[in-house]
Amino acid sequence: MAHPTCQTKPVVFTPFNIICGIILLIGGVITILRFTKGIGAVTNLDDNNPWGIWIGFDLLCGVALAAGGYVTCATCYIFGLKKFRCAVRPAILTAFLGYALVVLALHYDVGRPWRLPYPIFFSQGTSSILFEVALCVFLYLTVLFLEFSPAAFEWLNWKRARYVIGKISLVLVIFGIILSTLHQSSLGALFLIVPSKLHPLWHSGYLAVYFFISSIFAGMSIVIFEHLVVDRFLHDKIDEEHDIESRNVALGFGKTASFLMAGYLMIQVIGIAIDNDWKYLGTRWGLWYLIEMIGFVGLPAVVYAIGVRERNLKLVQWTSFWTILGIILNRLNISLVAFNWQLPLGQKYFPSWMEVMTTVFIITIGVVFFKVIATRMPILHAHPDYPDDH
Amino acid sequence: MEPDYNTLQEFVTHTKGVAYLLIAVALVALPVFWRFLTDRDDKKRTF
């Protein structure tokens, strides 16, 4: 087996570094503005629209797309499908960075970062779903850090720490899955409280179920798409085993995602029937809902199925990107587009360029950290001392 | 045309009735979709 090493002379001013540098610079300036001038100076938020894209995209989409960690761990360690083992570390790294950036984004929205420990340690609002979300994210971020740590210990050659963490890995996996199940669904349940604000086609008593099920195929899709990206940009860091197994991962996850999406579509229809919301389907909101459900759930499910049947890896990989767009659309519809749907257009929220730039800034931090870690630590390849533990 | 419901029971009876029909459709459609998804897989003999 080949063990990739960094043999080329590092070049500082690559297009990637220059673009990231510019984004980080602009993001840094906006960060200073946000924390010195207040939230009103950089956002278009108001009393009607207190949650913008920092919650709708950074938090809701971030958590959904970080679901690859628990989905892959469950597949590999709970269901025993060891052929998906190569996907575990990249998925955990993505999930860890994803959740860390969710917390970072939350700081921008909430402000006063020194108050972050309050909901957990000082003033627990146990009657609020947000408390459960906060507790789960706090605990799950810790679990993800511990799940990621073996790669860091192998890189640092801390054999004793690596041995100890290896002994508790299954406990961490189980704990992580429980926490994910809780907060992925709770993020949907959060919107149960706003039946008059959220459009009836998106509001349902099954919101928690919708969020949980969609997080599973979102997680699978991000794992598939992630390999497409690392194969394109970090190919020299991928070892032979990872390269071969990733095809199984894409086809296996594509098949499961396809079936789950079909099931998700069915329960969405049943949800409409239970609430008797058929009359809304003939409106413009109904058209938008059908575009989301047919264009970004039904069709990708069928294309995934065709890709899996034909063993067409590229088709499956690009369908994963399509599915990711669908998840983003769903979360944005629920938190922004169909939220406050009865407000006149003039009072609707549209993000300022600084809000968008902050989101781009946060994503860029994630991409840079992923690249820095994946090029140094045994994420996409096995460490020579631990060939079977990868 | 939206039917008139005079009581909550009428409403729930109607919506639950439609939901149960849809569940029956799902119970038929999902196995068919699964078959479409897997019929080209290598068959494993388990006996």
Interface residues (C-beta under 8 A of the other chain):
Chain A: K255 S258 F259 A262 G263 M266 V269 I270 A273 I274 D275 N276 K279 A305 V308 R309
Chain B: E2 F11 H14 T15 K16 V18 A19 L22 I23 V25 A26 A29 L30 F33 W34 F36 L37 T38 D39 R40
